Amino acid sequence: MIITTDDHRGAINMEPISTLEESSQYSLDTGFRYPDKTVVITEEEQRRLHGWCDLDREIFGNVADPSLVGRLPVVMTSNTIISCRPDWGQVHTTHRIIQHRPILLGESLRVSGENIDLVPHARGEVLQSAWRYFDADGEVPFEVRPDGLLIDPMYESKRGDKRISRDFNRPEYVHVLTKQCTPEATVGYCEGTNNPIHSDVHIAKEFGFRAPIIAGTQTMSFLLEAVYRTRSPTSISLTINFKRPVFWDDELTVVMADREAGVQHIEAINSAGKCVADCLVDDIHH
């Protein structure tokens, strides 16, 4: 279970990682500091979420999946958007992670975050935030910088995607895994969160999507699985960009290529041959 408290000195409770009632006190203002949380990724919760991702528990062993460690800021900023802009949609667009050392299952970390900026976008605005995770010694083993797109309800979606499809025959990219998304897995993975764009067909269509979309952190798990299948990083730095929505019935193919200076590039490609998300691993140590 992901366990949180409002303050690292308080007693641990088993409530969802962020509630809409609590988020009503939050703000989209630049410089707003979120209340500290204490997060623990337990073996039970990692196994549950990985089950919805069809991910073998042995791939990560006793180490916490970075996509799950970095999930709390996404939920907190998502609930902040819902509270502050209830009529606006939202999509996770970019996720930057710096992990200085492995996070162990059951390890307690205090999380501190703040809003960095609210940037204009063609579809609305982008909320940028920065989060640091402190361990028992006061060190920072983990950092996250997520971007969330706030979709203006006045924005009119233009149907169709005219961008060029990816070529499956690129020899430098090797197939790593295939994932079949399902409505059941999408809703199960998002249990405890409050973004209806992952579960409500009508709301998804209101914001220009043909069906509900899976959580960005679920796509992130697919991409990081590709890394951890062949490596066990002690430290890693990466940026994930979410380029297109992943619908709850999509099939994804994950491919990987090694680039110069040890940089890895990973892509998730849908059945139409279009890249829905990519991951640039620019620093990794074993």
Secondary structure, 3 states (H helix, E strand, C coil): CEEECCCCCCCCECCCCCCHHHHCCCCCCCCCECCCEEEEECHHHHHHHHHHCCCCHHHCCCECCHHHHCHHHHHHHHHHHHHHCCCCEEEEEEEEEEECCCCECCCEEEEEEEEEEEEEECCEEEEEEEEEEECCCCCCCEEEEEEEEEECCCCCCCCCCCCCCCCCCCCCCEEEEEEECCHHHHHHHCCCCCCHHHCCHHHHHHCCCCCCECCHHHHHHHHHHHHHCCCCCCEEEEEEEECCCCECCCEEEEEEEECHHHCEEEEEECCCCCEEEEEEEEEEEC
